[in-house]
Amino acid sequence: MPEKPSSGELFGIPYNFDKPSVRRLLSSYWQPGEGMLVEKPFGIGYTLNLASWRSWVVVGVAGALLFQERSGSEAAETAAEADADEPVEVVVDD
């Protein structure tokens, strides 16, 4: 029975299930002269090339959005707690 390939391409998407080594991991995430996306060292698809300045922009934007989301939800919780302590006026119209 023939062995299944552990790396290759399927429908244009790269995959690699070879046992990763530290050297291969470092060399795949840091590829000067390549584009923003490079093949993953283990798994299916692509990952960010940390040698590209564009990747750092993406990481910065993602971090800013995460910070904004977390700080916004804390402010909403504080406002909701403040509103819960105030009395509510009910008007009944006959």
VOBA-101237 format. One record per residue: x, y negated, z of N, C-alpha, C in turn. Coordinates in steps of 0.1 Angstrom, whole numbers. Example, Ala and Ser with C-alpha at 12.3 -4.5 7.8 and 13.67 -1.06 7.14 Angstrom:
<pts>
[pt [132 57 78] [123 45 78] [132 33 78]]
[pt [128 22 71] [137 11 71] [129 0 79]]
</pts>
This chain:
<pts>
[pt [8 12 0] [0 0 0] [9 -12 0]]
[pt [6 -22 -9] [15 -34 -10] [13 -43 2]]
[pt [23 -50 6] [22 -60 17] [15 -72 13]]
[pt [8 -78 22] [1 -91 19] [12 -102 20]]
[pt [11 -112 11] [21 -123 13] [18 -132 25]]
[pt [29 -136 32] [27 -144 44] [27 -159 41]]
[pt [31 -163 29] [30 -177 25] [27 -177 10]]
[pt [22 -189 7] [18 -191 -7] [8 -202 -8]]
[pt [-1 -201 -18] [-11 -211 -21] [-24 -204 -25]]
[pt [-35 -209 -20] [-48 -204 -23] [-57 -215 -26]]
[pt [-62 -216 -39] [-71 -226 -44] [-64 -240 -42]]
[pt [-51 -240 -44] [-43 -253 -43] [-40 -257 -29]]
[pt [-43 -250 -19] [-40 -253 -5] [-29 -244 0]]
[pt [-18 -249 5] [-7 -241 9] [-10 -234 23]]
[pt [-5 -222 24] [-5 -215 37] [8 -209 40]]
[pt [11 -207 53] [23 -201 57] [21 -195 71]]
[pt [22 -181 72] [20 -174 84] [33 -167 88]]
[pt [45 -172 83] [58 -167 88] [60 -172 102]]
[pt [67 -164 110] [70 -168 124] [78 -181 124]]
[pt [73 -191 130] [79 -204 130] [92 -204 139]]
[pt [102 -212 134] [114 -214 142] [115 -229 145]]
[pt [122 -233 155] [124 -247 159] [130 -255 147]]
[pt [139 -249 141] [146 -256 129] [136 -258 118]]
[pt [128 -248 115] [118 -250 104] [107 -260 108]]
[pt [103 -260 121] [93 -270 126] [98 -284 124]]
[pt [110 -286 129] [116 -300 128] [118 -304 114]]
[pt [123 -295 105] [126 -299 92] [113 -301 84]]
[pt [102 -295 88] [90 -297 80] [82 -310 84]]
[pt [84 -314 97] [77 -327 101] [86 -339 98]]
[pt [98 -338 94] [107 -349 91] [114 -347 78]]
[pt [108 -352 67] [113 -350 54] [114 -364 47]]
[pt [126 -370 49] [128 -383 42] [127 -382 27]]
[pt [121 -391 21] [120 -391 6] [108 -384 1]]
[pt [100 -377 10] [88 -371 6] [76 -380 8]]
[pt [64 -376 4] [52 -385 7] [48 -384 21]]
[pt [36 -390 23] [31 -391 37] [26 -377 42]]
[pt [21 -368 33] [17 -355 37] [26 -344 32]]
[pt [29 -335 41] [38 -324 37] [31 -311 41]]
[pt [36 -299 36] [30 -287 40] [33 -283 54]]
[pt [23 -277 61] [24 -274 75] [35 -263 76]]
[pt [42 -263 87] [52 -252 89] [46 -239 93]]
[pt [34 -239 99] [27 -227 102] [12 -230 102]]
[pt [5 -222 94] [-10 -224 93] [-14 -227 79]]
[pt [-25 -234 78] [-31 -237 65] [-32 -252 63]]
[pt [-28 -257 52] [-30 -271 48] [-17 -280 49]]
[pt [-20 -293 52] [-10 -303 52] [-9 -310 66]]
[pt [2 -317 68] [4 -324 81] [11 -337 77]]
[pt [12 -346 87] [19 -359 85] [34 -357 85]]
[pt [41 -364 76] [55 -365 75] [60 -377 84]]
[pt [66 -374 95] [69 -384 105] [81 -393 100]]
[pt [87 -389 89] [98 -398 83] [92 -409 75]]
[pt [79 -409 72] [72 -419 64] [66 -429 73]]
[pt [68 -442 70] [62 -453 78] [47 -452 78]]
[pt [42 -448 67] [27 -447 65] [21 -438 76]]
[pt [28 -427 79] [23 -418 89] [22 -424 103]]
[pt [32 -433 106] [32 -440 119] [20 -450 119]]
[pt [17 -456 108] [5 -465 107] [-8 -457 110]]
[pt [-9 -445 104] [-21 -436 107] [-21 -433 122]]
[pt [-10 -429 128] [-10 -425 142] [-13 -437 151]]
[pt [-8 -449 147] [-12 -461 155] [-27 -465 154]]
[pt [-32 -464 142] [-47 -467 140] [-55 -457 148]]
[pt [-52 -444 147] [-59 -434 155] [-58 -436 170]]
[pt [-46 -440 175] [-44 -443 189] [-53 -455 193]]
[pt [-53 -466 185] [-61 -478 188] [-75 -475 188]]
[pt [-80 -467 179] [-94 -463 179] [-98 -455 191]]
[pt [-89 -446 195] [-92 -437 207] [-92 -446 219]]
[pt [-82 -456 220] [-82 -465 232] [-95 -473 232]]
[pt [-99 -478 221] [-111 -486 220] [-124 -478 224]]
[pt [-124 -466 219] [-136 -458 223] [-136 -455 238]]
[pt [-125 -452 244] [-125 -449 258] [-127 -461 267]]
[pt [-122 -472 263] [-124 -484 271] [-138 -489 269]]
[pt [-144 -488 257] [-158 -492 255] [-168 -483 263]]
[pt [-165 -470 264] [-174 -461 271] [-174 -464 286]]
[pt [-162 -468 291] [-161 -472 305] [-168 -484 308]]
[pt [-168 -494 299] [-175 -507 301] [-190 -504 300]]
[pt [-195 -495 292] [-209 -492 290] [-214 -485 303]]
[pt [-206 -476 309] [-209 -470 321] [-210 -480 333]]
[pt [-201 -489 334] [-201 -499 344] [-214 -508 343]]
[pt [-217 -512 330] [-229 -520 328] [-242 -513 332]]
[pt [-242 -500 328] [-254 -492 331] [-255 -490 346]]
[pt [-245 -489 354] [-245 -487 368] [-250 -500 374]]
[pt [-245 -512 369] [-250 -525 374] [-264 -527 372]]
[pt [-269 -523 360] [-284 -525 357] [-292 -515 365]]
[pt [-287 -504 370] [-295 -495 378] [-298 -500 392]]
[pt [-289 -509 397] [-291 -514 410] [-300 -526 411]]
[pt [-303 -532 400] [-312 -544 400] [-327 -540 400]]
[pt [-335 -548 407] [-349 -545 407] [-356 -547 393]]
[pt [-366 -540 391] [-373 -541 378] [-386 -548 380]]
[pt [-390 -557 372] [-403 -564 372] [-412 -557 363]]
[pt [-424 -554 368] [-434 -547 361] [-446 -556 360]]
[pt [-451 -559 348] [-463 -567 346] [-474 -558 341]]
[pt [-486 -558 348] [-497 -551 344] [-508 -561 339]]
[pt [-512 -559 327] [-522 -568 321] [-535 -561 320]]
[pt [-546 -567 326] [-559 -561 325] [-566 -565 312]]
</pts>
